[in-house]
């Protein structure tokens, strides 16, 4: 079984764990043939601890289980990517991802140190995901003077703003430079994201529709 995977001398292979919905890298751990069998049998990620030399189930003590959606292996067959639905933070520190510090950044280099403010900044593929989390936070915390909260409290206004921003994108595409098209498109995506949050529709569900159409 698992003849496509080339395990090392200890019978292990590295496995990168990635959020199925957002694409974010959550953690890195090692798997054995036994842990892969348990993962596929139960649907929840199991790993092999190199320090304890034993099988362990992600989330067994914390409750932050990871439900497997897809398992991929690389061109050499010696590493895997597990695409998962996480039930909570991936990191034992409470951070969403174990990769929350930048090399040469301002955070402490000691083990399990907290992140530094503003680091790491969202990279391109994380922009919409970060925006969605911020909007959901605004919906719960409802800070005074928040434009997002104002929109969420007025569904008709959200619809008007989406229409207005769509027209601005069309106008920019017809009359203005590429940078202005990008700026207007960003405004449209923001307002559309607010509309989705107001309706409880996740960006992931929208992307699944697109995936279905491209098959």
HELIX and SHEET records of a PDB file:
HELIX    1   1 UNK A   33  UNK A   42  1                                  10    
HELIX    2   2 UNK A  124  UNK A  126  5                                   3    
HELIX    3   3 UNK A  127  UNK A  141  1                                  15    
HELIX    4   4 UNK A  147  UNK A  152  1                                   6    
HELIX    5   5 UNK A  155  UNK A  175  1                                  21    
HELIX    6   6 UNK A  178  UNK A  199  1                                  22    
HELIX    7   7 UNK A  203  UNK A  214  1                                  12    
SHEET    1   A 4 UNK A  25  UNK A  31  0                                        
SHEET    2   A 4 UNK A  13  UNK A  19 -1                                        
SHEET    3   A 4 UNK A  79  UNK A  86  1                                        
SHEET    4   A 4 UNK A  66  UNK A  73 -1                                        
SHEET    1   B 2 UNK A  46  UNK A  49  0                                        
SHEET    2   B 2 UNK A  54  UNK A  57 -1                                        
END                                                                             
